[in-house]
């Protein structure tokens, strides 16, 4: 899936079951290839924190390959985490 950082930032992220996870704040790029490797998501208040990996700033880290649909809302396949 080829998508620019501008297309990701600010998009809502939902689980495959339809629960709001949060909003994409940043994408992380591979230093060599420049390809997106993961996204950082500011979690919604309803997020169960034990289900996800967080960075030091409190954002959820999702591998880019866990994104299964990118349109108005991004869907994350949680079984890939």
Buried (B, 14 or more C-beta within 10 A) or exposed (E): EEEEEEBBBEBBBBBEEEEBBBBBBBBBBEEEEEEBBBBBBBBBEEBEEEEBEBEEEEBBBBBBEBBEEEEEEBBBBBEEE
